[in-house]
């Protein structure tokens, strides 16, 4: 076998080095001299799994924030979690859960509220100094875009914009936190009512549900897992609609002193209930004996076995 001479070996090494220099020069020319003209081409390998050639389509979700001044601000999912490696996936999950239609069940409503309150907090973080009044959920679509311009939302206006959902932030203004005030009532020696809320107001139609939120605090660990009853009573004191369960669907006997809980419930309004005003009452009772805990004012004076919250107006079904 013929051996490569020392001179030939030096020539081949020189040729290899020259080719490396030419390649490096070409890359410098492409990236730093021609710049943006060729950058989309360099992205092709990154987005290869998403590019389908001629006739490609793409979509993206977007939040539009309407502030209290009527201005519109736009955010993409990755704008909500800029410090996370999976920012886009996390933001998309929160947005989808926040706008997912909730069934008329306390757990479903509660989950939706939690995600919406969290979303409002992330929006305020992403838009410092902006007070959001409404959050809108949009899907943007591009059809037949140039694959070299992928992702298209950096270069082109979408061909289609679809509003998927929206909500007003005022509904969640309290953040589902206990009111900053003294207890309204004490129940027995172990539990106190911190406050209550009616997200849909004091008016409800026949055949619908009255949504009631109430905040509770353990003065000391309860001896039993007391049940809560929320009652709509007529002027004679007779209950005409009510909802019962353990407080916050939890076990109060596990609550340490100072523990706070939010109870959410829907009081179904009978379709044949007469229209008019009714008293909204709340009480706690021992499930085994069906005895109500005594209700007292914070000063210790008695209030009976049910605490008055407010007056509810029942209107005919279909009225607004």
C-alpha positions in Angstrom: 0.0 0.0 0.0 1.3 3.4 -1.0 2.2 5.6 1.9 1.1 9.3 2.1 4.2 11.5 2.0 4.8 14.0 4.7 4.3 16.8 2.2 0.9 15.4 1.1 -0.2 15.1 4.7 0.6 18.8 5.3 -1.3 19.8 2.1 -4.4 17.9 3.3 -4.3 19.4 6.7 -3.9 22.9 5.2 -6.9 22.2 2.9 -9.0 21.1 5.8 -8.1 24.2 7.7 -9.0 26.4 4.7 -12.4 24.8 4.4 -13.1 25.5 8.1 -12.2 29.2 7.6 -14.5 29.4 4.6 -17.4 27.8 6.5 -16.9 30.2 9.4 -16.8 33.1 7.1 -20.0 32.0 5.4 -21.8 31.8 8.8 -20.6 35.2 9.8 -21.9 36.6 6.5 -25.3 35.0 6.9 -25.9 35.9 10.5 -24.3 39.3 10.9 -24.3 40.9 7.4 -27.5 39.6 5.8 -29.1 39.2 9.3 -32.9 39.2 9.3 -33.1 38.2 5.6 -32.0 34.7 6.5 -32.8 34.3 10.1 -36.2 32.6 9.4 -34.3 30.0 7.4 -32.2 29.1 10.4 -35.3 28.5 12.5 -36.6 25.8 10.2 -34.8 23.0 12.2 -36.3 24.4 15.4 -39.9 24.4 14.2 -39.6 21.5 11.7 -42.2 19.4 13.7 -44.7 22.2 13.3 -44.2 23.1 9.6 -46.3 21.3 7.1 -45.1 23.1 4.0 -47.5 24.9 1.6 -50.9 25.5 3.2 -49.6 25.4 6.8 -51.9 26.7 9.5 -51.2 27.6 13.1 -53.1 28.9 16.2 -52.2 30.6 19.4 -54.2 31.7 22.5 -54.1 35.3 23.7 -55.4 37.2 26.7 -56.8 40.7 26.1 -57.0 42.8 29.3 -59.4 45.7 29.4 -58.3 48.1 32.1 -60.4 50.5 34.1 -59.7 53.2 31.6 -60.9 51.1 28.6 -57.4 50.4 27.2 -56.7 47.0 25.9 -53.4 45.1 26.7 -52.4 41.8 25.1 -50.7 38.9 26.8 -49.6 35.4 25.7 -49.4 32.5 28.1 -45.6 32.7 28.5 -46.0 36.3 29.6 -47.6 35.1 32.8 -44.8 32.8 34.0 -41.6 34.3 32.6 -39.4 32.5 35.1 -40.5 29.0 34.5 -38.9 26.6 32.0 -42.4 25.4 31.0 -43.9 28.9 31.1 -46.1 28.5 28.0 -47.5 25.2 29.2 -48.2 26.5 32.7 -49.8 29.7 31.5 -52.0 27.8 29.0 -53.2 25.4 31.8 -54.2 28.3 34.1 -56.0 30.1 31.3 -57.9 27.0 30.2 -59.0 26.2 33.8 -60.0 29.8 34.4 -62.3 29.8 31.4 -63.5 26.3 31.5 -67.2 26.2 31.9 -68.2 25.4 35.5 -71.1 23.1 36.3 -73.6 24.2 38.9 -71.7 22.3 41.6 -69.9 24.0 44.5 -66.6 22.1 43.8 -66.6 23.1 40.1 -67.5 26.7 40.9 -64.8 26.8 43.6 -62.1 25.5 41.3 -63.0 28.1 38.6 -62.9 30.9 41.2 -59.5 29.8 42.4 -58.0 29.8 38.9 -59.6 33.1 38.0 -58.3 34.8 41.1 -54.8 33.4 40.4 -55.0 34.5 36.8 -56.0 38.1 37.9 -52.9 38.1 40.2 -50.6 36.9 37.4 -52.0 39.6 35.0 -51.4 42.3 37.6 -47.8 41.0 37.9 -47.3 41.0 34.2 -48.8 44.5 33.8 -47.6 46.5 36.8 -49.7 49.6 37.4 -52.6 48.3 35.3 -55.9 47.6 37.0 -57.8 45.0 35.0 -61.6 45.4 34.7 -62.2 42.5 32.2 -60.1 39.6 31.0 -60.9 38.1 27.5 -59.7 34.8 26.2 -59.1 34.7 22.4 -57.8 32.1 19.9 -55.9 33.4 16.9 -55.6 31.4 13.7 -53.3 31.8 10.7 -54.0 30.0 7.3 -51.6 29.4 4.4 -48.7 31.4 6.0 -45.1 31.3 4.7 -43.4 28.5 6.6 -40.2 30.6 6.7 -42.1 33.1 8.9 -42.9 30.6 11.6 -44.1 31.4 14.2 -46.5 33.6 12.2 -47.7 35.8 15.1 -44.3 37.5 15.0 -44.8 38.7 11.5 -48.4 38.6 10.3 -51.9 39.5 11.5 -54.1 36.5 12.2 -56.7 35.4 9.6 -59.3 34.6 12.3 -59.9 35.8 15.9 -62.3 33.8 18.1 -63.5 35.0 21.5 -63.7 31.9 23.7 -64.7 33.6 27.0 -64.5 36.6 29.2 -65.2 37.7 32.8 -65.2 40.8 34.9 -62.7 41.0 37.7 -65.0 42.9 40.0 -66.8 39.7 40.8 -63.5 38.3 42.3 -62.4 41.6 44.0 -62.3 40.1 47.5 -59.9 37.4 46.4 -62.0 35.0 48.4 -60.3 36.1 51.5 -62.1 36.6 54.8 -63.4 40.1 55.4 -61.1 42.3 57.5 -63.5 42.8 60.3 -64.6 41.4 63.6 -66.8 38.3 63.7 -70.4 38.9 63.0 -71.6 36.1 65.2 -70.2 33.4 67.5 -71.6 29.8 67.4 -71.2 27.9 70.6 -67.7 28.2 72.1 -65.6 27.1 69.2 -66.7 28.7 65.9 -67.2 32.3 64.7 -68.7 33.7 61.5 -66.3 36.2 60.0 -68.5 37.4 57.2 -70.5 36.4 54.1 -70.8 37.2 50.4 -73.4 36.9 47.7 -71.5 36.9 44.4 -74.8 37.2 42.4 -76.4 39.8 44.5 -79.5 39.7 46.8 -82.0 38.9 44.0 -82.6 35.4 42.7 -85.2 33.9 40.3 -87.5 30.9 40.9 -86.0 27.6 39.8 -82.5 29.1 40.2 -79.8 28.8 42.9 -78.8 31.4 45.4 -75.0 31.4 45.7 -73.8 32.1 49.3 -70.2 32.3 50.5 -69.5 32.4 54.2 -66.2 32.6 56.1 -65.6 30.8 59.4 -62.9 30.7 62.0 -62.2 28.2 64.7 -61.9 29.9 68.1 -60.9 26.5 69.4 -60.9 23.0 67.8 -64.6 22.0 67.6 -65.6 18.9 69.5 -67.8 17.7 66.6 -68.0 18.0 62.9 -70.9 20.5 63.0 -73.1 21.0 59.9 -74.1 24.3 58.4 -77.6 25.2 57.3 -78.3 28.2 55.1 -82.0 28.9 55.1 -84.4 31.2 53.2 -87.2 31.9 55.6 -90.5 33.7 55.2 -91.8 36.4 57.5 -93.2 33.8 59.9 -89.8 32.1 60.3 -90.7 29.0 58.3 -87.8 27.8 56.0 -88.8 27.7 52.4 -85.5 26.8 50.9 -82.2 25.6 52.4 -78.9 23.9 51.9 -77.0 21.7 54.5 -73.6 20.0 54.8 -70.5 20.0 56.9 -68.9 23.4 57.0 -66.9 23.9 53.8 -67.4 20.2 53.1 -64.6 19.7 55.6 -64.1 18.1 59.1 -64.1 20.9 61.6 -62.7 18.6 64.3 -59.4 18.8 62.4 -59.2 22.6 62.6 -56.7 24.0 65.0 -57.5 27.3 66.8 -57.4 30.2 64.3 -58.1 28.0 61.3 -60.2 29.8 58.7 -62.5 28.2 56.1 -64.6 29.4 53.2 -68.0 27.6 52.7 -69.6 27.8 49.3 -73.1 26.6 48.7 -76.1 26.9 46.4 -79.5 27.2 47.9 -82.0 25.8 45.3 -85.0 28.1 44.9 -88.3 26.1 44.3 -90.0 26.9 41.1 -93.3 27.4 42.9 -91.9 29.7 45.7 -93.9 32.9 45.9 -92.1 36.0 44.8 -91.2 38.5 47.5 -88.7 39.1 50.2 -87.2 36.4 52.4 -84.7 36.4 55.3 -81.4 34.7 54.7 -80.4 32.8 57.9 -77.4 30.6 58.8 -76.9 28.2 61.6 -74.7 25.4 62.8 -76.0 22.1 64.3 -74.9 18.8 65.7 -75.8 16.2 63.0 -76.4 13.4 65.6 -78.8 15.3 67.8 -80.0 17.9 65.3 -79.6 20.6 68.0 -78.5 24.0 66.8 -75.5 25.7 68.4 -76.5 28.9 70.3 -75.7 32.1 68.4 -74.4 35.1 70.2 -73.2 38.5 69.3 -69.5 39.3 69.8 -70.4 41.0 73.1 -71.9 37.8 74.3 -75.6 38.7 74.1 -77.8 35.9 72.8 -79.2 35.9 69.3 -81.1 32.6 69.1 -80.3 29.6 67.1 -80.0 31.1 63.6 -78.1 34.2 62.5 -79.7 36.8 60.2 -77.5 37.7 57.2 -79.6 39.8 54.8 -82.9 40.0 52.9 -83.2 38.2 49.6 -85.7 39.1 46.9 -87.2 36.2 44.9 -88.5 37.2 41.5 -90.4 35.3 38.8 -88.4 32.9 36.7 -87.1 34.5 33.6 -87.0 38.1 35.1 -83.6 39.9 35.2 
